[in-house]
């Protein structure tokens, strides 16, 4: 029989990084019953495979599932291969186009691999809601829809706003909360996890369980993680995310770029460090050392302890000792994409790099375009702003103007640093690019 920790100890661990528990008294009762019977709680987290790659924002709720797993409870990671074809309407002002079955299946395969960066694969139950929704009959759907009212669905904020603004709401969108709620019935969940934006859907699950004669699940929500800017939620589209498959040095550098204040929130939501230990670090540890430890922990989680140590050394060499790391990503950029206009109409300050190279092999390029095509900025305007802000160093020389040109040798690597990111960039003739 499992030997569960005392209930108060479990609650302290589970409440770390939680936004809301509905209801905490119910969770306490379930934990007490679990401890007395030796039967682990069934804890469910569902994710629709709508995108192939996860970032650290997605891992906040995954880590909470891990915390239940650490305490000896059954972690159920449910991939919504059926709900994904409906499309979650949460936070949407328009109807989400349904994904194809092929898209869902391809993304689901990547999810299975990625979640085991956090969860223990030997102790995790992976399930798919098509397993019970696929065989659902029309009679089953009628019985399901009879257990909830349209008026309750329209109380949901996004549905209510669209209804008020006379924007369309498709019938299949109204079905989404019901199908997600039924997942908890099918899995007989004791606890369901989700971000704060999922609260409505999670509460539907509580009500449907009662309607089907089950004990209501406890709902535990986690906060939405802010991105590197410390303001907007982490999102790849906002260019403020840390992807869990990013190279160790890039991941380490991005963590080091966050503010000291945001660092403690990342400790709370992205690590297993106990609250008391975090509070002690705030009092006793220098912020720079604490941030290095945070970066080390995060890189180690998604790569390895060795990769984390190497990233720390390279970061220190790059930013604290003004040296170039031993291992840098190398990229080729086509001359045709970045060369200054042949008639010479582009004017701007210029810098020569790799000065020992034969002058006949040199080309004049626009630095904003070179930065963009090297993957260090999202657009020419973004690159120009970084140049103007002094965030760019080119072969060790810091640039402070947006309208900048450089005299660059063809076929030789030069080191380009933008903020905390650094790459080796080689200018190549267009015919050499595949």
Secondary structure, DSSP 8 states (H G I E B T S, - for coil): ------HHHHHHHHHTTEEEEETHHHHHHHHHHHHHHT---EEEEEE---SS--BHHHHHHHHHHHHHHHTT-EEEEEE-TTHHHH---TT-SS------HHHHHHHHHHHHHHHTTTS-TTTEEEEETHHHHTT--HHHHHHHHTTS-HHHHTTSHHHHHHHHTT----HHHHHHHHHHHHHHHHHT-SEEEEEGGGHHHHHHHHHHHHHTT----EEEEE---B-TTSSSB--GGGT---BTTS-HHHHHHHHHTS-HHHHHHHHHHHS---HHHHHHHHHHS-HHHHHHHHHHHHHHHHS-HHHHHHHHHHHHHHHTS----S---EEEEEHHHHB--TT-----EEEE-STTS-GGGEEEEEHHHHHHHTTSSSSHHHHHHHHHTT-EEETTEEE--SSEEEEEEBT-EEEEEETTEEEEEEEE-GGG--
